[in-house]
Amino acid sequence: INKLIEFSSSPDDIFLYEGKEISSEYGIVPIDATEDLPEYQAIYFVITDDDEILYIGRAKNLFERWRTGHHKSVKFFEKGIPFIIYAIFHELSRSEMSFLERYYIKKHNPTLQG
């Protein structure tokens, strides 16, 4: 989990985008406790206990995205019980969210992304 904590505190990553502060809300939820996810637009990272990044995605409503399960849930659980780290973005457009998602996928190259 420590590997990704830097994404939430690095001023040139999550908190700043084109010079404006965009997120101050983030959290970590075990993948088997998705009922605790917020109902907000977010970028999320699925990671293991040993900091392997399995998947990066975005959601218009994070709770709804995971409410009925994720299409890669079985593969996630094969890696143990991973965590979901998320950052909430209230003011970003769909294209800005897509940009951030692609940026993090390119930066971290998640194991189960493809």
Summary of the structure (lengths in Angstrom):
residues: 114
radius of gyration: 13.1
end to end distance: 21.7
largest distance: 39.6
contacts: 324
relative contact order: 0.24
helix: 36%
strand: 25%
